[in-house]
Amino acid sequence: MPHVAELGDRSIFMVRDGEPVSVPRSELFAATEADAFVSEPVNETLALSFNCYVVRDRSGTTLIDCGIGNQKRRAYPGYDMRTSRFLDDLSLGGVAPDRIDRVIFTHLHPDHVGWSTIPSREGWSPTFRNARYIMSRTEYARLEQRSRSPRSDGWLIETFRDSLLPLMEAGQIELVATGADLGDGFSLIPAPGHSCDHALVQIDCGSAVAVALGDLLHHPVQFATPTLNSAYDENPALALSSRRRCLEMLSRSGALVLTAHFLESPWGEIRPREGGGYTLARWQ
């Protein structure tokens, strides 16, 4: 695995779900934010990867987020009917699906929950048969409610039906409050805005701390310009408030931060940047 960290009593490695997706800059970031790129030049087309993280220690094996998944119908072309080698790549890292004890979600968008299920004769079945799938009670309830409305987006209905409902029917979901202590050194830090109850996942490694950012940011330019919202943020004002608060907090923590969509330099340490904003420094 190209990205592996030994932190205290835990080992963390990154697994990507398939190839990155190319997104026009104008799609990822609102046109009204175009002036942000004057001082921070960014290509017209951006590549987003789908980074998931495995945490191993004596207590077991935890997966944080699980990508887009395979053979799932999605309205967005980059997500539709993908065929990645995600499970093979997990195995190359020494992790068989049945050895995963816990899956923790930062939020319930389709590019973070996709590998929660795989095709089966029953339709869709849990990929990680021995795992507890831990997710926000608020996010699950909202998605369940919206999935029943014919006016909801197709991706929302599909995601609930093929990636979450089978877990609930199998009795493997654990619904929690954001901010909860999940035990074994894992906890959720509230960071709403991108989704209604989005959270960061904090991992206490004894002598060090790691934090999975989820979709607090989508691209490195948002470190330099924290006021830059993604067009995918459901509540832009709340997303901005969460980003400012969390980046300031993490810049003082010395934590290893784990990004969800950065293709290059997917993890590092957040440090204040002279003149404002932040930078993601190489993890030592």
BALOBA-1460 file (C-alpha; in Angstrom, 3 decimals):
// residues 284
<rec num="1" residu="m" x="0.000" y="0.000" z="0.000"/>
<rec num="2" residu="p" x="1.443" y="3.406" z="-0.928"/>
<rec num="3" residu="h" x="0.070" y="5.238" z="2.120"/>
<rec num="4" residu="v" x="0.609" y="3.527" z="5.461"/>
<rec num="5" residu="a" x="1.097" y="5.129" z="8.871"/>
<rec num="6" residu="e" x="2.015" y="3.573" z="12.182"/>
<rec num="7" residu="l" x="0.567" y="5.761" z="14.935"/>
<rec num="8" residu="g" x="1.041" y="4.623" z="18.481"/>
<rec num="9" residu="d" x="-0.665" y="1.271" z="18.825"/>
<rec num="10" residu="r" x="-2.540" y="1.500" z="15.533"/>
<rec num="11" residu="s" x="-1.791" y="1.012" z="11.845"/>
<rec num="12" residu="i" x="-3.658" y="3.092" z="9.262"/>
<rec num="13" residu="f" x="-3.633" y="2.516" z="5.530"/>
<rec num="14" residu="m" x="-5.529" y="4.046" z="2.650"/>
<rec num="15" residu="v" x="-7.456" y="2.130" z="0.010"/>
<rec num="16" residu="r" x="-8.863" y="3.916" z="-3.031"/>
<rec num="17" residu="d" x="-12.088" y="2.855" z="-4.671"/>
<rec num="18" residu="g" x="-11.157" y="2.592" z="-8.329"/>
<rec num="19" residu="e" x="-10.022" y="5.323" z="-10.664"/>
<rec num="20" residu="p" x="-10.490" y="9.026" z="-9.924"/>
<rec num="21" residu="v" x="-13.380" y="10.924" z="-11.498"/>
<rec num="22" residu="s" x="-12.742" y="14.070" z="-13.531"/>
<rec num="23" residu="v" x="-14.989" y="16.979" z="-12.586"/>
<rec num="24" residu="p" x="-15.140" y="20.428" z="-14.231"/>
<rec num="25" residu="r" x="-13.958" y="23.079" z="-11.815"/>
<rec num="26" residu="s" x="-17.148" y="25.028" z="-12.507"/>
<rec num="27" residu="e" x="-19.171" y="22.018" z="-11.326"/>
<rec num="28" residu="l" x="-17.254" y="21.441" z="-8.108"/>
<rec num="29" residu="f" x="-17.070" y="25.104" z="-7.152"/>
<rec num="30" residu="a" x="-19.796" y="27.673" z="-7.697"/>
<rec num="31" residu="a" x="-19.154" y="30.266" z="-10.404"/>
<rec num="32" residu="t" x="-19.560" y="33.021" z="-7.815"/>
<rec num="33" residu="e" x="-16.375" y="31.758" z="-6.164"/>
<rec num="34" residu="a" x="-14.274" y="32.075" z="-9.342"/>
<rec num="35" residu="d" x="-12.210" y="34.947" z="-7.922"/>
<rec num="36" residu="a" x="-10.712" y="32.500" z="-5.413"/>
<rec num="37" residu="f" x="-8.625" y="30.992" z="-8.224"/>
<rec num="38" residu="v" x="-6.832" y="34.208" z="-9.105"/>
<rec num="39" residu="s" x="-4.309" y="33.797" z="-6.283"/>
<rec num="40" residu="e" x="-4.593" y="29.983" z="-6.189"/>
<rec num="41" residu="p" x="-4.531" y="28.735" z="-9.811"/>
<rec num="42" residu="v" x="-6.476" y="25.504" z="-10.274"/>
<rec num="43" residu="n" x="-6.965" y="23.472" z="-13.453"/>
<rec num="44" residu="e" x="-10.262" y="23.721" z="-15.295"/>
<rec num="45" residu="t" x="-10.742" y="19.977" z="-14.765"/>
<rec num="46" residu="l" x="-10.181" y="18.449" z="-11.334"/>
<rec num="47" residu="a" x="-9.579" y="14.802" z="-10.430"/>
<rec num="48" residu="l" x="-11.337" y="13.491" z="-7.340"/>
<rec num="49" residu="s" x="-10.261" y="10.192" z="-5.822"/>
<rec num="50" residu="f" x="-12.281" y="8.136" z="-3.365"/>
<rec num="51" residu="n" x="-10.091" y="7.450" z="-0.361"/>
<rec num="52" residu="c" x="-11.109" y="5.021" z="2.364"/>
<rec num="53" residu="y" x="-9.105" y="4.192" z="5.476"/>
<rec num="54" residu="v" x="-8.459" y="0.981" z="7.361"/>
<rec num="55" residu="v" x="-7.442" y="1.199" z="11.021"/>
<rec num="56" residu="r" x="-5.981" y="-1.900" z="12.658"/>
<rec num="57" residu="d" x="-4.982" y="-2.642" z="16.229"/>
<rec num="58" residu="r" x="-5.387" y="-5.342" z="18.849"/>
<rec num="59" residu="s" x="-9.087" y="-4.550" z="19.266"/>
<rec num="60" residu="g" x="-9.905" y="-5.247" z="15.625"/>
<rec num="61" residu="t" x="-10.184" y="-3.721" z="12.164"/>
<rec num="62" residu="t" x="-12.188" y="-0.607" z="11.304"/>
<rec num="63" residu="l" x="-13.015" y="0.811" z="7.869"/>
<rec num="64" residu="i" x="-13.819" y="4.520" z="7.551"/>
<rec num="65" residu="d" x="-16.105" y="5.214" z="4.570"/>
<rec num="66" residu="c" x="-16.296" y="2.800" z="1.664"/>
<rec num="67" residu="g" x="-16.419" y="4.537" z="-1.676"/>
<rec num="68" residu="i" x="-18.868" y="4.285" z="-4.574"/>
<rec num="69" residu="g" x="-19.204" y="0.521" z="-4.887"/>
<rec num="70" residu="n" x="-19.650" y="-1.726" z="-7.908"/>
<rec num="71" residu="q" x="-22.590" y="-2.318" z="-10.227"/>
<rec num="72" residu="k" x="-24.780" y="0.371" z="-8.695"/>
<rec num="73" residu="r" x="-27.132" y="2.456" z="-10.793"/>
<rec num="74" residu="r" x="-26.403" y="6.138" z="-10.280"/>
<rec num="75" residu="a" x="-27.565" y="9.194" z="-12.183"/>
<rec num="76" residu="y" x="-24.088" y="10.712" z="-12.068"/>
<rec num="77" residu="p" x="-22.039" y="9.164" z="-14.934"/>
<rec num="78" residu="g" x="-18.798" y="8.908" z="-12.945"/>
<rec num="79" residu="y" x="-20.538" y="6.789" z="-10.312"/>
<rec num="80" residu="d" x="-22.765" y="4.642" z="-12.521"/>
<rec num="81" residu="m" x="-22.124" y="0.876" z="-12.783"/>
<rec num="82" residu="r" x="-18.475" y="1.075" z="-11.782"/>
<rec num="83" residu="t" x="-16.210" y="-1.970" z="-11.599"/>
<rec num="84" residu="s" x="-13.316" y="-1.354" z="-9.244"/>
<rec num="85" residu="r" x="-10.950" y="-3.737" z="-7.443"/>
<rec num="86" residu="f" x="-11.632" y="-2.289" z="-4.015"/>
<rec num="87" residu="l" x="-12.031" y="-5.640" z="-2.248"/>
<rec num="88" residu="d" x="-8.931" y="-7.010" z="-3.977"/>
<rec num="89" residu="d" x="-6.981" y="-3.968" z="-2.837"/>
<rec num="90" residu="l" x="-8.218" y="-4.499" z="0.716"/>
<rec num="91" residu="s" x="-6.963" y="-8.074" z="0.515"/>
<rec num="92" residu="l" x="-3.578" y="-6.904" z="-0.750"/>
<rec num="93" residu="g" x="-3.377" y="-4.890" z="2.446"/>
<rec num="94" residu="g" x="-4.046" y="-8.043" z="4.445"/>
<rec num="95" residu="v" x="-7.728" y="-7.341" z="5.154"/>
<rec num="96" residu="a" x="-10.391" y="-9.824" z="4.104"/>
<rec num="97" residu="p" x="-13.964" y="-8.457" z="4.171"/>
<rec num="98" residu="d" x="-14.995" y="-10.861" z="6.954"/>
<rec num="99" residu="r" x="-12.189" y="-9.527" z="9.164"/>
<rec num="100" residu="i" x="-13.635" y="-6.021" z="9.323"/>
<rec num="101" residu="d" x="-15.355" y="-5.483" z="12.658"/>
<rec num="102" residu="r" x="-16.691" y="-1.981" z="12.195"/>
<rec num="103" residu="v" x="-17.478" y="0.463" z="9.371"/>
<rec num="104" residu="i" x="-17.794" y="4.121" z="10.377"/>
<rec num="105" residu="f" x="-19.365" y="6.634" z="8.015"/>
<rec num="106" residu="t" x="-18.584" y="10.352" z="7.998"/>
<rec num="107" residu="h" x="-21.896" y="10.838" z="6.160"/>
<rec num="108" residu="l" x="-24.256" y="8.951" z="3.890"/>
<rec num="109" residu="h" x="-23.646" y="10.277" z="0.388"/>
<rec num="110" residu="p" x="-23.340" y="7.604" z="-2.340"/>
<rec num="111" residu="d" x="-19.568" y="7.965" z="-2.786"/>
<rec num="112" residu="h" x="-19.001" y="7.128" z="0.885"/>
<rec num="113" residu="v" x="-21.359" y="4.177" z="1.447"/>
<rec num="114" residu="g" x="-21.183" y="2.264" z="-1.849"/>
<rec num="115" residu="w" x="-19.187" y="-0.780" z="-0.769"/>
<rec num="116" residu="s" x="-21.440" y="-1.350" z="2.226"/>
<rec num="117" residu="t" x="-23.306" y="-3.882" z="0.069"/>
<rec num="118" residu="i" x="-22.607" y="-6.177" z="-2.881"/>
<rec num="119" residu="p" x="-24.942" y="-7.928" z="-5.349"/>
<rec num="120" residu="s" x="-26.475" y="-11.195" z="-4.176"/>
<rec num="121" residu="r" x="-29.393" y="-13.449" z="-5.006"/>
<rec num="122" residu="e" x="-31.434" y="-11.448" z="-2.514"/>
<rec num="123" residu="g" x="-30.576" y="-8.241" z="-4.366"/>
<rec num="124" residu="w" x="-28.007" y="-6.543" z="-2.136"/>
<rec num="125" residu="s" x="-26.283" y="-8.011" z="0.909"/>
<rec num="126" residu="p" x="-23.786" y="-6.607" z="3.428"/>
<rec num="127" residu="t" x="-20.228" y="-6.749" z="2.119"/>
<rec num="128" residu="f" x="-18.720" y="-6.937" z="5.592"/>
<rec num="129" residu="r" x="-20.804" y="-9.668" z="7.175"/>
<rec num="130" residu="n" x="-19.262" y="-9.465" z="10.640"/>
<rec num="131" residu="a" x="-19.175" y="-5.690" z="10.921"/>
<rec num="132" residu="r" x="-21.261" y="-3.129" z="12.716"/>
<rec num="133" residu="y" x="-22.056" y="-0.250" z="10.382"/>
<rec num="134" residu="i" x="-21.961" y="2.920" z="12.477"/>
<rec num="135" residu="m" x="-23.711" y="6.019" z="11.185"/>
<rec num="136" residu="s" x="-25.519" y="9.168" z="12.256"/>
<rec num="137" residu="r" x="-29.042" y="8.564" z="13.497"/>
<rec num="138" residu="t" x="-30.082" y="11.945" z="12.088"/>
<rec num="139" residu="e" x="-28.618" y="11.278" z="8.627"/>
<rec num="140" residu="y" x="-30.183" y="7.832" z="8.398"/>
<rec num="141" residu="a" x="-33.627" y="9.112" z="9.437"/>
<rec num="142" residu="r" x="-33.501" y="11.969" z="6.960"/>
<rec num="143" residu="l" x="-32.386" y="9.736" z="4.092"/>
<rec num="144" residu="e" x="-35.055" y="7.163" z="4.926"/>
<rec num="145" residu="q" x="-37.733" y="9.845" z="4.942"/>
<rec num="146" residu="r" x="-36.576" y="11.462" z="1.716"/>
<rec num="147" residu="s" x="-36.270" y="8.085" z="-0.039"/>
<rec num="148" residu="r" x="-40.052" y="7.720" z="0.253"/>
<rec num="149" residu="s" x="-40.771" y="10.931" z="-1.608"/>
<rec num="150" residu="p" x="-41.242" y="10.704" z="-5.390"/>
<rec num="151" residu="r" x="-39.856" y="14.251" z="-5.576"/>
<rec num="152" residu="s" x="-36.485" y="13.225" z="-4.146"/>
<rec num="153" residu="d" x="-33.384" y="12.942" z="-6.322"/>
<rec num="154" residu="g" x="-32.919" y="9.518" z="-7.877"/>
<rec num="155" residu="w" x="-29.445" y="9.075" z="-6.358"/>
<rec num="156" residu="l" x="-30.908" y="9.516" z="-2.896"/>
<rec num="157" residu="i" x="-33.565" y="6.856" z="-3.355"/>
<rec num="158" residu="e" x="-31.097" y="4.457" z="-4.977"/>
<rec num="159" residu="t" x="-28.473" y="4.949" z="-2.276"/>
<rec num="160" residu="f" x="-30.907" y="4.234" z="0.515"/>
<rec num="161" residu="r" x="-32.404" y="1.172" z="-1.161"/>
<rec num="162" residu="d" x="-29.212" y="-0.542" z="-2.347"/>
<rec num="163" residu="s" x="-26.629" y="0.550" z="0.233"/>
<rec num="164" residu="l" x="-28.394" y="1.220" z="3.553"/>
<rec num="165" residu="l" x="-31.730" y="-0.593" z="3.750"/>
<rec num="166" residu="p" x="-30.103" y="-4.041" z="3.307"/>
<rec num="167" residu="l" x="-27.880" y="-3.288" z="6.314"/>
<rec num="168" residu="m" x="-30.860" y="-2.358" z="8.455"/>
<rec num="169" residu="e" x="-32.718" y="-5.510" z="7.368"/>
<rec num="170" residu="a" x="-29.637" y="-7.569" z="8.297"/>
<rec num="171" residu="g" x="-29.549" y="-5.974" z="11.759"/>
<rec num="172" residu="q" x="-26.026" y="-4.633" z="11.273"/>
<rec num="173" residu="i" x="-26.611" y="-0.871" z="11.591"/>
<rec num="174" residu="e" x="-25.728" y="1.002" z="14.770"/>
<rec num="175" residu="l" x="-27.273" y="4.484" z="14.825"/>
<rec num="176" residu="v" x="-25.452" y="7.040" z="16.968"/>
<rec num="177" residu="a" x="-25.496" y="10.723" z="17.807"/>
<rec num="178" residu="t" x="-22.804" y="12.808" z="16.154"/>
<rec num="179" residu="g" x="-20.376" y="13.768" z="18.895"/>
<rec num="180" residu="a" x="-20.613" y="10.283" z="20.364"/>
<rec num="181" residu="d" x="-17.732" y="8.322" z="21.816"/>
<rec num="182" residu="l" x="-17.791" y="5.094" z="19.814"/>
<rec num="183" residu="g" x="-15.382" y="3.229" z="22.081"/>
<rec num="184" residu="d" x="-11.920" y="1.832" z="21.395"/>
<rec num="185" residu="g" x="-10.584" y="5.346" z="20.823"/>
<rec num="186" residu="f" x="-12.996" y="6.317" z="18.026"/>
<rec num="187" residu="s" x="-15.280" y="9.336" z="18.248"/>
<rec num="188" residu="l" x="-17.320" y="11.597" z="15.968"/>
<rec num="189" residu="i" x="-16.738" y="15.353" z="15.728"/>
<rec num="190" residu="p" x="-19.799" y="17.251" z="14.460"/>
<rec num="191" residu="a" x="-19.133" y="19.153" z="11.218"/>
<rec num="192" residu="p" x="-22.543" y="19.660" z="9.578"/>
<rec num="193" residu="g" x="-23.180" y="21.535" z="6.361"/>
<rec num="194" residu="h" x="-21.950" y="19.312" z="3.573"/>
<rec num="195" residu="s" x="-24.737" y="17.018" z="4.717"/>
<rec num="196" residu="c" x="-27.232" y="17.490" z="7.523"/>
<rec num="197" residu="d" x="-25.173" y="15.674" z="10.192"/>
<rec num="198" residu="h" x="-21.740" y="15.281" z="8.600"/>
<rec num="199" residu="a" x="-18.968" y="14.324" z="11.029"/>
<rec num="200" residu="l" x="-15.229" y="13.890" z="11.241"/>
<rec num="201" residu="v" x="-13.930" y="10.607" z="12.655"/>
<rec num="202" residu="q" x="-11.285" y="11.041" z="15.348"/>
<rec num="203" residu="i" x="-8.969" y="8.132" z="16.074"/>
<rec num="204" residu="d" x="-7.010" y="8.167" z="19.331"/>
<rec num="205" residu="c" x="-3.790" y="6.272" z="18.718"/>
<rec num="206" residu="g" x="-2.279" y="6.682" z="22.164"/>
<rec num="207" residu="s" x="0.730" y="8.859" z="21.400"/>
<rec num="208" residu="a" x="-0.919" y="10.506" z="18.372"/>
<rec num="209" residu="v" x="-4.310" y="11.358" z="16.890"/>
<rec num="210" residu="a" x="-5.680" y="10.909" z="13.373"/>
<rec num="211" residu="v" x="-8.821" y="12.539" z="12.005"/>
<rec num="212" residu="a" x="-10.747" y="11.505" z="8.880"/>
<rec num="213" residu="l" x="-12.157" y="14.689" z="7.340"/>
<rec num="214" residu="g" x="-14.914" y="13.224" z="5.189"/>
<rec num="215" residu="d" x="-16.162" y="15.987" z="2.896"/>
<rec num="216" residu="l" x="-15.159" y="18.915" z="5.067"/>
<rec num="217" residu="l" x="-13.062" y="19.727" z="1.974"/>
<rec num="218" residu="h" x="-13.026" y="18.338" z="-1.556"/>
<rec num="219" residu="h" x="-9.845" y="19.905" z="-2.951"/>
<rec num="220" residu="p" x="-6.542" y="21.298" z="-1.584"/>
<rec num="221" residu="v" x="-7.440" y="24.821" z="-2.733"/>
<rec num="222" residu="q" x="-9.910" y="24.902" z="0.174"/>
<rec num="223" residu="f" x="-7.009" y="24.835" z="2.630"/>
<rec num="224" residu="a" x="-5.653" y="28.043" z="1.125"/>
<rec num="225" residu="t" x="-9.155" y="29.504" z="0.768"/>
<rec num="226" residu="p" x="-11.373" y="28.032" z="3.527"/>
<rec num="227" residu="t" x="-14.275" y="30.270" z="2.470"/>
<rec num="228" residu="l" x="-14.570" y="28.326" z="-0.793"/>
<rec num="229" residu="n" x="-17.609" y="26.061" z="-0.638"/>
<rec num="230" residu="s" x="-18.137" y="22.965" z="-2.729"/>
<rec num="231" residu="a" x="-21.212" y="23.070" z="-4.938"/>
<rec num="232" residu="y" x="-22.140" y="19.750" z="-3.308"/>
<rec num="233" residu="d" x="-22.539" y="21.285" z="0.170"/>
<rec num="234" residu="e" x="-26.198" y="20.986" z="1.162"/>
<rec num="235" residu="n" x="-26.069" y="23.961" z="3.536"/>
<rec num="236" residu="p" x="-23.275" y="26.282" z="2.354"/>
<rec num="237" residu="a" x="-23.358" y="28.678" z="5.328"/>
<rec num="238" residu="l" x="-23.199" y="25.820" z="7.819"/>
<rec num="239" residu="a" x="-20.494" y="24.027" z="5.800"/>
<rec num="240" residu="l" x="-18.378" y="27.173" z="5.845"/>
<rec num="241" residu="s" x="-18.815" y="27.573" z="9.601"/>
<rec num="242" residu="s" x="-17.822" y="23.933" z="10.196"/>
<rec num="243" residu="r" x="-14.806" y="24.207" z="7.877"/>
<rec num="244" residu="r" x="-13.485" y="27.308" z="9.613"/>
<rec num="245" residu="r" x="-13.960" y="25.846" z="13.085"/>
<rec num="246" residu="c" x="-12.461" y="22.444" z="12.282"/>
<rec num="247" residu="l" x="-9.469" y="23.736" z="10.324"/>
<rec num="248" residu="e" x="-8.583" y="26.136" z="13.116"/>
<rec num="249" residu="m" x="-8.912" y="23.364" z="15.698"/>
<rec num="250" residu="l" x="-6.918" y="20.847" z="13.662"/>
<rec num="251" residu="s" x="-4.147" y="23.331" z="12.866"/>
<rec num="252" residu="r" x="-3.387" y="23.432" z="16.606"/>
<rec num="253" residu="s" x="-3.700" y="19.706" z="17.213"/>
<rec num="254" residu="g" x="-0.777" y="18.159" z="15.329"/>
<rec num="255" residu="a" x="-3.180" y="15.438" z="14.158"/>
<rec num="256" residu="l" x="-2.697" y="13.355" z="11.037"/>
<rec num="257" residu="v" x="-5.643" y="14.324" z="8.840"/>
<rec num="258" residu="l" x="-7.044" y="11.874" z="6.294"/>
<rec num="259" residu="t" x="-8.756" y="13.374" z="3.245"/>
<rec num="260" residu="a" x="-11.528" y="11.711" z="1.274"/>
<rec num="261" residu="h" x="-10.989" y="13.075" z="-2.239"/>
<rec num="262" residu="f" x="-7.433" y="14.367" z="-2.601"/>
<rec num="263" residu="l" x="-5.635" y="12.519" z="-5.381"/>
<rec num="264" residu="e" x="-2.185" y="13.801" z="-4.457"/>
<rec num="265" residu="s" x="-0.953" y="14.089" z="-0.854"/>
<rec num="266" residu="p" x="-4.107" y="12.526" z="0.609"/>
<rec num="267" residu="w" x="-2.967" y="12.970" z="4.200"/>
<rec num="268" residu="g" x="-0.766" y="15.209" z="6.283"/>
<rec num="269" residu="e" x="-0.725" y="17.784" z="9.056"/>
<rec num="270" residu="i" x="-2.684" y="21.034" z="8.806"/>
<rec num="271" residu="r" x="-0.622" y="24.128" z="9.519"/>
<rec num="272" residu="p" x="-1.480" y="27.846" z="9.384"/>
<rec num="273" residu="r" x="-0.232" y="29.560" z="6.237"/>
<rec num="274" residu="e" x="1.463" y="32.935" z="6.311"/>
<rec num="275" residu="g" x="-0.967" y="35.471" z="4.951"/>
<rec num="276" residu="g" x="-4.033" y="33.434" z="5.889"/>
<rec num="277" residu="g" x="-5.518" y="30.045" z="5.264"/>
<rec num="278" residu="y" x="-3.769" y="26.735" z="5.822"/>
<rec num="279" residu="t" x="-1.510" y="24.230" z="4.157"/>
<rec num="280" residu="l" x="-1.332" y="20.439" z="4.328"/>
<rec num="281" residu="a" x="2.212" y="19.593" z="5.360"/>
<rec num="282" residu="r" x="3.876" y="16.240" z="4.874"/>
<rec num="283" residu="w" x="3.309" y="13.936" z="7.816"/>
<rec num="284" residu="q" x="6.525" y="13.216" z="9.671"/>
